[in-house]
Amino acid sequence: MGKILFTGACIMAMDEDRPDYFTGDLLIEGGRIAAVSEEVGAIERSRAERVIEGRGLLLMPGLVNTHGHAAMTLLRGYADDLPLQEWLEDKIWLVEENLTGDDVYWGTLLAIAEMLRGGTTTFTDMYFFMERAAEAAAESKVRAVLSRGLIGLGDGAGKALREAADFHRQWHGAAGGRITVTYAPHAPYTCPPDFLRRVMEEADKRGCALQIHVAETASEVEDCKRQYGHTPVGHLHRLGLFERRVIAAHCVHLDEEDIAILAEKKVGVAHNPGSNLKLGSGIAPVARLLEAGVTVGLGTDGAASNNNLDLLEEMRLAALLAKGEAMEPTLIPAKQALQMATANGATLLGLEGVGRLKEGYKADLIALDLKAPHAAPLFDPLAHVVYAASAADVRYVLVEGDILVDGGALTKLDLERIIYECSRRAERLTGRSAERA
């Protein structure tokens, strides 16, 4: 982690004490942002070991992916155009029974490679063999919030809880503090009340947050009402789950009482517009959640239901869906969408010093190319990032000052080897050919 100076870049700091964007300089020292100047040349070049000319670059905080299942890259394109429950129960779970730790390691590396090249510096994961996912995250130098997925049905529930405790003991705060461990009960329909109470007890012992899928489909809500007499949000509220920090993924089907509960209990919502659309689950009421004061971040979900991990695309979808559904173009303006993908995501995950380009903050940042045809003319960089930019525009990605993407190329990962390993493992898992170019 050397001293790096970006000079003459268009800087979008997401810092309330500065303009929305300005042309200036940014200096990184010791993995943190040492100085930000709104004047080009104000920071002496001699302070840096490497100077990156910023003309034609847009510098902004790294994107924060608040929900996903990284190793599901191995199942990208395997089961498309199916309803959620059929997709999950008849396709995905059957294949996942044959997963190995090595599969998860390589699948996670593929996800990390894709996310880094798309500007994501922090990702959230809920899956199996999480010690191997943590190894992949540590080796690649990315920031990660990881959970051993927990299902409370069957004989394996107790074993899963023990594995979650072991995983927390081994990996929480590891990789120089870049890895955070949470507990992740899968959903109310796979985790009975007694099991959820055990999960809460275990999480409380370790002082860690919870991740859980909530109200993803209309059928899930109706089933929960029949079984427990309440919506999923109401059910979890009455169990006391929301008395701790919770990251609630999806929250597509909510009534006004649900939204009020989420706001009152400060539950963070991970909005996954691409996955929800592809699975036909619906459109989350994000504008109403934000109006109620709920912190909303963005997630990609897994590549088996998306099918990419492009958070810039999710940001655009989130803004456009809110406008289109309500027929109100002023909803979720560009700045608010960008906050969801950066600072809001960091807040939702409980990460300090992440999500803004501010002195003393961790140097998790990205630079986009402004010289592409779709970047001209550049009247408003904020609008450009949300409505026009794509993952292909990412030129530099840094996590704590470590350059992980340099000029568009990965610096820590052997992409050719990763793709080869994942393709052959996908063939074994599915029994289908996964052609390699």
Number of C-alpha atoms within 10 A of each C-alpha: 15 14 20 24 27 26 27 23 23 24 28 20 21 21 15 9 8 12 12 15 19 20 19 22 26 25 24 27 21 15 20 23 26 20 17 21 17 18 13 17 12 14 19 12 15 10 14 17 11 14 15 15 13 23 16 15 25 25 27 26 30 27 33 33 33 35 31 23 24 29 30 24 29 30 27 17 15 17 15 16 11 14 13 18 14 11 18 15 11 12 17 18 11 13 17 14 9 11 18 14 14 15 23 27 23 26 29 28 28 26 24 28 24 19 25 31 25 28 30 32 29 29 28 25 28 26 19 22 21 25 22 20 29 28 16 22 24 18 13 18 23 26 24 26 24 30 29 27 24 28 22 24 13 8 8 11 15 16 11 17 23 12 19 27 19 13 21 23 13 13 20 19 14 15 18 9 11 20 22 23 28 28 28 27 25 21 24 23 19 15 18 14 16 11 20 24 15 14 22 23 12 17 20 14 10 15 13 19 20 23 28 22 20 26 26 24 21 13 13 19 22 16 15 19 15 11 12 13 12 17 24 27 26 18 18 18 17 12 15 13 19 21 14 17 19 24 28 25 27 27 26 23 22 21 11 10 12 18 21 16 17 25 18 13 16 19 22 26 33 31 30 31 28 25 24 22 16 17 19 14 20 18 22 24 19 24 19 14 22 17 11 16 15 23 22 27 31 31 30 32 30 25 22 22 28 22 20 21 28 25 25 25 20 24 29 21 19 24 24 19 21 22 17 11 11 12 10 11 14 11 19 20 16 21 14 17 28 27 22 30 27 28 24 25 30 23 19 25 28 17 15 11 19 28 31 24 28 23 17 15 18 25 31 30 28 27 28 27 21 22 14 12 7 12 17 11 11 12 9 12 22 20 17 18 23 25 18 15 21 20 19 14 21 25 21 25 34 26 26 23 22 23 22 24 24 15 15 19 16 20 15 14 19 12 16 8 12 18 19 15 17 26 20 17 22 23 15 15 18 18 10 11 11 19 9 9 5
